[in-house]
Amino acid sequence: MSDSRLRELERRWKETGSVDDEAAWLRGRVNAGEFSAERLEVLARIGHPAASDGAVPPEVEWRGALGVAHALEPTLAWRFRALVVCEVGLLWVEHESGVTCSSQRVELRNALLRNDLSVVSKGLNLPEVVLEEGCTGRDLVEGALRAAQAEDIAWTQGLFQEATSGLRNGDDALEPVCLAAIASLLLGYWVPSKQRLKIRYQSVTKTGDDATYASDPGEISLSPERLEKLAPEICKTGGLLKRLWEGFLGEESFDQEDVDSWRVNVTEQLRCGDSRAAVVISTISLIVAAYTDELDCVVLLRFSRSFVQRYGLRVGSRLLTVNRYCHLEDGMSQDLWHGEHSCNRYGNFIPYIADFLSEDKQRLSERKQEIEEREWHRCKTLGDLVFESGQEPRGGKPHECFLETTRLRLKPADIQAALASAMD
């Protein structure tokens, strides 16, 4: 195959991103002697779509796949572990510093994929973080790079064990992440994993229950501008006369301490709260159903209809709710119920619709893609059932969304029967 034809196949794949075009390019590389058939066979075994011709790959565990790949490419042993350690280390850096490390992540991936570790000598522009005890994310990243540069398998193995022991979803995510890392090293370009690694950390907040942590935290940044559009009354204070007049009218009034407290509350909930599916149920009056797997139910929230045009919404649009919970011993909200899969620990929840509070489109998209189709379908079905019963929605603003409205109009048993029929 001519070089120009090969470059044309590569260009087409990069333009379309399709599996078929990547497969054609890989076959062309093999025919041109640019890529070994043995590597392509390993890629097929670990389930890389462009190498498997649509066939279901055999079950393969990443350690076994690494052993086979290492026989073809000896440097894979330490580059693989260094790559995963750097990914985990940067997650820690971002948590410790609050600074996003997107550019550093790309630089590290490229260095390890190309086996060009000059980045070690020139240094990475990582935030300095000082902790009272234990190593930092920066320590993990720098250690992994030095170990890879020294081609020290034992060192990289030790760092790998230390880094992955701090994962919150190691059992679920480590296997696909490791297989994607092996594919990336064989191919020389980054292959995204179907799962992402999540670090296990003890949250320290001013407004939350730090004795617990969410299995799927939002990790979403607050946009003060969007908060003000959603709930201007908790973003600005008025003068004394204005607050007295609002009190006379029976309206809620906020002083500076209240405003500061709400800003902290929303910021912390978006970062640490439990992120789940939310779906637009109506746009005539903007109604959103927010789901919680803890109670296995939804609550309806009402928002300004102006948000329909502002955010390009339609019935069925997928949003993200970030929840906090109120313990069952404090009472059961009359507009909620315990579904079939309820954990029976909570009696109310506080749903913040993240799309109306953040401009972090990448993180919102990532988290929505992680949510299973079954949860989206469950949320929409429950939302439609409750909405069609005439249930009064809660207000969608942060200082309203935890306040129950009217008693649930449907019996939980009837909801479950209708849900079971719809989910079949």
C-alpha positions, 0 to 999 in steps of 0.5 A, spaced: 500 500 500 502 506 498 504 511 503 499 516 500 493 511 500 495 510 508 495 517 509 488 518 506 486 512 510 488 515 517 485 522 515 479 519 513 478 516 520 481 522 524 475 526 520 469 521 521 472 517 528 468 511 525 470 504 527 470 502 520 475 507 518 479 506 524 479 498 522 481 500 514 487 504 517 489 499 521 489 493 516 492 498 511 498 499 516 499 492 517 499 491 510 504 496 509 509 493 515 507 499 519 504 495 524 504 488 526 499 483 525 501 480 532 499 487 535 492 487 531 491 480 534 492 482 541 487 488 540 482 484 538 483 479 544 482 485 549 476 487 545 478 494 541 472 495 536 477 496 530 481 490 531 475 485 532 471 485 526 464 486 530 466 479 533 464 478 541 471 478 544 473 472 549 473 474 556 480 477 558 483 479 564 487 485 564 493 482 567 493 476 562 493 481 556 498 485 559 503 479 559 501 477 552 502 485 550 509 485 554 512 479 550 511 483 543 513 490 547 518 489 553 517 497 555 509 496 556 510 493 563 512 499 566 509 504 561 502 501 562 503 502 570 506 509 569 500 511 565 495 508 570 498 511 576 499 518 572 491 518 571 490 517 578 495 521 580 492 527 576 485 526 579 488 527 586 492 533 584 485 536 581 481 534 588 487 537 592 488 543 589 481 544 585 485 546 579 483 542 572 489 539 569 487 537 562 493 540 559 498 536 563 493 530 562 494 530 555 502 531 555 503 525 560 499 521 555 503 523 549 509 522 553 508 515 555 504 513 549 510 515 545 515 513 550 518 520 550 520 521 557 523 528 556 517 531 560 521 528 566 527 533 565 523 539 563 518 538 569 510 538 569 507 545 571 503 541 577 500 545 582 503 545 589 499 541 594 502 540 601 498 535 606 499 533 613 501 526 612 501 521 606 503 523 599 500 527 594 497 526 587 503 530 584 508 525 588 504 519 584 505 522 578 512 524 578 514 517 581 511 514 576 515 518 571 521 517 574 520 509 575 518 509 567 524 513 565 529 508 570 525 502 567 524 499 574 518 494 574 518 493 581 518 501 582 512 502 577 508 496 580 509 499 587 506 505 585 500 502 581 498 498 587 498 504 592 494 508 587 489 503 585 488 502 592 485 509 593 480 508 588 473 508 589 470 504 583 476 499 582 472 493 581 468 496 576 472 501 572 479 498 573 479 492 568 476 497 562 481 502 564 487 498 564 485 494 557 484 501 554 491 503 557 494 497 553 490 498 547 493 505 547 500 503 548 499 498 542 496 503 538 500 509 540 494 514 541 489 515 546 483 510 547 478 512 551 475 507 556 468 506 557 469 507 565 473 512 568 477 512 575 474 515 581 478 516 587 476 515 594 477 521 598 473 523 605 470 530 603 471 536 608 465 540 607 461 546 611 454 544 609 454 536 608 455 530 612 462 528 612 461 521 615 458 519 608 460 520 601 456 519 594 458 513 590 457 518 584 459 525 586 457 530 581 464 533 581 461 539 578 463 546 578 458 552 580 457 558 575 455 564 580 452 567 573 447 561 572 446 561 580 444 568 579 439 567 573 436 561 577 435 564 584 437 571 584 434 572 591 439 568 594 445 571 591 444 579 592 442 582 599 437 588 599 437 594 604 434 594 611 427 597 608 427 592 602 428 586 607 422 589 612 418 590 606 419 583 604 418 580 611 411 584 611 409 581 604 411 574 607 417 573 602 423 570 604 429 575 605 436 574 605 442 578 609 449 577 607 451 571 611 445 568 608 448 569 601 454 567 603 452 560 606 447 559 600 453 560 595 458 555 599 452 550 600 451 549 592 458 549 591 459 543 595 453 539 593 455 540 586 462 537 588 460 532 593 453 530 592 450 524 589 449 525 581 443 522 578 438 522 572 433 528 571 429 529 565 424 534 562 417 532 563 413 538 560 415 545 557 409 548 557 410 549 564 418 547 565 417 541 569 423 536 571 423 529 574 429 528 578 431 521 580 434 518 586 436 511 587 436 511 594 429 512 595 428 509 588 423 515 586 422 522 583 420 529 585 417 534 580 421 541 580 418 547 577 422 552 573 422 558 569 419 557 562 424 562 560 429 556 561 426 552 555 429 557 550 435 559 554 438 551 554 434 549 548 430 544 552 424 539 550 420 534 553 425 528 554 431 532 554 436 529 559 439 533 565 443 531 571 441 532 578 445 532 584 442 530 591 443 530 598 439 526 603 435 527 609 435 521 614 428 517 615 428 518 622 427 526 621 420 524 617 418 522 610 416 527 605 409 526 603 410 527 596 415 522 595 415 514 596 420 508 597 420 504 590 422 497 589 429 498 590 429 503 595 435 503 601 430 505 606 435 510 609 432 517 607 425 520 608 427 526 603 432 529 598 434 535 596 435 535 588 439 541 585 439 541 577 446 541 575 445 544 568 442 550 571 448 551 576 454 550 572 457 551 565 462 545 566 459 542 559 464 536 559 463 534 566 456 534 565 456 530 559 461 525 562 457 524 568 450 523 563 454 518 559 456 514 565 448 513 567 445 507 565 439 507 560 435 503 564 436 509 569 434 514 564 428 510 562 426 509 569 426 517 571 422 519 565 417 513 566 416 515 573 416 523 572 410 522 567 406 517 572 407 523 577 406 529 572 399 526 569 396 524 576 396 532 577 402 532 582 404 539 584 411 540 583 416 543 588 420 549 586 426 548 583 431 553 586 436 551 591 432 554 597 425 551 595 427 544 592 427 540 599 420 543 601 414 538 600 408 540 596 401 536 596 401 529 598 403 524 593 396 523 589 398 516 587 399 510 591 406 507 591 403 500 589 400 503 583 406 506 581 410 500 582 405 496 577 405 501 572 412 502 572 413 494 572 409 494 565 412 500 562 419 497 563 418 490 560 
